[in-house]
Amino acid sequence: MTMCCLPAINTMQVDGQIQVAVTCDPLDLLKFLKRDFMPMNLLCERAGMFEDRIYDRTKALFEYFNLPFDAESPAAKRF
């Protein structure tokens, strides 16, 4: 569903394969996701999630889309 919201995607058919590869510009994807981080974090905080869990959720989202993630863990900031 995320891909449908991006300005452009690319598909590639490989001869002999029945599946196609779908790619997008990582910057377009990041711009799209960036809009929803604040509302997601506020919703998580309102639901009583600890900061570590919100961090883990954000990290998992970046990993799902194969985007780089180098934010410091909240646990590391405490020490």
Backbone bond lengths (Angstrom), bond angles and torsions (degrees), N, CA, C in turn:
res aa  C-N    CA-C-N  psi(-1)  N-CA   C-N-CA  omega(-1)  CA-C   N-CA-C  phi
1 M - - - 1.436 - - 1.533 110.88 -
2 T 1.309 116.95 -35.65 1.461 120.22 179.81 1.521 110.65 -59.31
3 M 1.309 116.80 -41.89 1.461 120.62 -178.22 1.527 111.75 -59.27
4 C 1.324 117.54 -31.66 1.467 121.11 179.55 1.515 112.27 -66.33
5 C 1.302 117.68 -22.05 1.469 121.86 -177.21 1.521 113.13 -92.01
6 L 1.307 117.51 -5.67 1.469 120.92 -177.95 1.521 110.48 -85.08
7 P 1.339 116.85 154.35 1.468 119.33 -178.35 1.530 113.64 -67.81
8 A 1.333 117.90 -26.76 1.467 120.22 -179.26 1.529 109.80 -156.78
9 I 1.314 115.55 145.25 1.466 121.91 171.30 1.524 107.71 -134.61
10 N 1.308 115.83 159.25 1.461 121.66 178.45 1.509 108.52 -120.83
11 T 1.319 115.78 141.48 1.463 120.38 174.87 1.519 108.43 -121.70
12 M 1.319 114.68 150.80 1.454 119.63 -179.70 1.524 108.53 -139.34
13 Q 1.303 116.54 124.14 1.461 122.85 176.86 1.527 107.71 -99.78
14 V 1.315 115.69 128.42 1.459 120.88 177.08 1.518 107.55 -101.13
15 D 1.341 116.11 130.98 1.466 120.14 179.57 1.518 110.78 -54.59
16 G 1.302 115.95 133.40 1.449 121.27 178.05 1.523 113.73 87.34
17 Q 1.313 118.05 -7.32 1.460 122.31 179.70 1.528 109.35 -104.42
18 I 1.325 116.55 143.78 1.461 119.15 177.96 1.525 112.12 -91.37
19 Q 1.325 117.01 -15.17 1.454 120.87 179.39 1.525 110.29 -99.87
20 V 1.313 115.88 154.44 1.462 120.87 175.52 1.519 108.85 -111.13
21 A 1.314 115.72 154.84 1.464 121.36 175.03 1.520 107.93 -96.27
22 V 1.310 116.53 135.87 1.455 121.93 178.94 1.522 107.78 -117.69
23 T 1.331 115.95 127.95 1.458 120.85 179.09 1.522 109.52 -130.76
24 C 1.306 114.63 162.11 1.465 119.78 176.45 1.520 108.07 -144.66
25 D 1.313 115.45 168.32 1.454 121.19 176.27 1.528 107.72 -73.54
26 P 1.336 118.31 119.85 1.468 120.05 -178.94 1.527 113.39 -56.81
27 L 1.334 117.31 -31.53 1.462 120.39 178.76 1.533 110.87 -67.52
28 D 1.339 117.25 -39.74 1.466 120.63 175.49 1.526 110.45 -61.72
29 L 1.314 116.03 -42.58 1.462 120.70 179.77 1.522 110.56 -64.30
30 L 1.310 116.92 -44.64 1.464 121.18 179.72 1.535 111.42 -62.91
31 K 1.331 116.85 -41.63 1.463 120.61 177.47 1.528 110.81 -61.21
32 F 1.321 116.26 -40.51 1.468 120.64 179.11 1.529 111.22 -65.32
33 L 1.319 116.16 -46.74 1.465 120.20 -177.96 1.527 111.90 -68.54
34 K 1.319 117.08 -34.69 1.463 122.29 -176.07 1.532 112.28 -57.09
35 R 1.319 116.58 -35.59 1.468 120.29 -178.48 1.522 112.49 -60.84
36 D 1.317 118.08 -28.07 1.462 120.91 -172.93 1.526 114.40 -101.61
37 F 1.324 118.80 -0.76 1.465 118.98 -178.52 1.523 112.87 -66.78
38 M 1.306 117.80 -44.15 1.456 119.75 -179.68 1.530 111.01 -62.46
39 P 1.353 119.31 -50.18 1.468 118.42 177.22 1.527 112.75 -60.30
40 M 1.354 117.43 -38.31 1.464 120.02 179.09 1.532 109.97 -63.30
41 N 1.322 117.11 -44.73 1.465 120.19 -179.61 1.522 111.30 -64.77
42 L 1.334 117.46 -41.39 1.455 120.50 178.50 1.526 111.46 -63.65
43 L 1.316 116.00 -41.10 1.464 120.52 177.70 1.526 110.74 -63.45
44 C 1.312 116.78 -43.25 1.472 120.91 178.93 1.529 110.75 -63.79
45 E 1.326 116.78 -42.88 1.466 120.08 178.45 1.523 111.01 -63.05
46 R 1.325 116.32 -42.98 1.467 120.78 179.23 1.524 111.08 -63.45
47 A 1.313 116.47 -31.81 1.464 121.04 178.96 1.530 111.50 -78.73
48 G 1.329 116.98 -4.03 1.457 120.58 177.09 1.519 114.64 86.89
49 M 1.320 117.11 17.69 1.464 119.62 178.42 1.522 109.73 -73.12
50 F 1.300 115.91 141.73 1.455 121.10 175.87 1.527 109.61 -73.02
51 E 1.317 115.84 155.62 1.459 121.72 -178.07 1.534 111.77 -57.61
52 D 1.328 116.94 -36.43 1.474 120.23 178.38 1.521 111.73 -61.86
53 R 1.324 117.18 -39.32 1.468 121.05 -179.71 1.528 111.10 -70.08
54 I 1.322 117.04 -37.37 1.463 120.52 177.17 1.528 109.40 -64.56
55 Y 1.319 116.23 -42.29 1.473 121.61 176.31 1.531 110.08 -58.73
56 D 1.342 116.66 -46.86 1.470 121.27 -179.63 1.524 111.50 -61.18
57 R 1.326 116.70 -39.66 1.464 121.06 179.45 1.524 110.35 -65.30
58 T 1.325 116.78 -43.64 1.458 121.29 178.68 1.524 110.72 -63.83
59 K 1.319 116.68 -44.28 1.467 121.34 178.96 1.524 110.86 -61.46
60 A 1.326 117.01 -41.60 1.471 121.03 179.52 1.531 110.86 -63.45
61 L 1.319 116.65 -37.02 1.459 120.28 178.30 1.519 110.58 -64.09
62 F 1.321 117.22 -45.08 1.462 120.79 177.46 1.525 111.03 -62.51
63 E 1.312 117.31 -42.74 1.466 120.70 179.96 1.528 111.26 -65.27
64 Y 1.322 117.30 -38.26 1.471 121.08 179.36 1.522 110.84 -58.41
65 F 1.316 116.10 -40.60 1.463 120.74 -179.14 1.527 112.83 -93.13
66 N 1.332 117.81 9.58 1.470 122.84 179.18 1.530 112.18 56.54
67 L 1.332 115.69 40.73 1.465 120.90 176.98 1.524 108.98 -101.05
68 P 1.319 118.02 148.68 1.468 119.79 178.43 1.524 110.67 -66.96
69 F 1.319 115.45 143.00 1.463 121.01 179.90 1.507 107.73 -139.57
70 D 1.327 116.67 113.66 1.462 119.52 -177.68 1.525 112.55 -128.45
71 A 1.324 117.15 20.37 1.465 120.14 178.00 1.521 110.08 -69.09
72 E 1.311 114.66 143.28 1.460 119.84 -179.80 1.520 110.40 -75.50
73 S 1.310 116.19 138.07 1.463 122.22 179.02 1.525 110.56 -64.55
74 P 1.331 117.93 141.29 1.467 120.11 176.15 1.534 111.89 -59.22
75 A 1.318 117.16 -30.89 1.470 121.00 178.56 1.529 110.06 -64.70
76 A 1.325 117.37 -36.99 1.467 120.93 -179.66 1.529 111.20 -69.44
77 K 1.323 117.21 -28.88 1.456 120.97 -179.87 1.530 112.21 -72.69
78 R 1.313 116.82 -22.87 1.452 120.23 -177.16 1.527 112.92 -76.10
79 F 1.323 116.46 -21.64 1.453 119.76 -174.91 1.500 112.01 -104.47
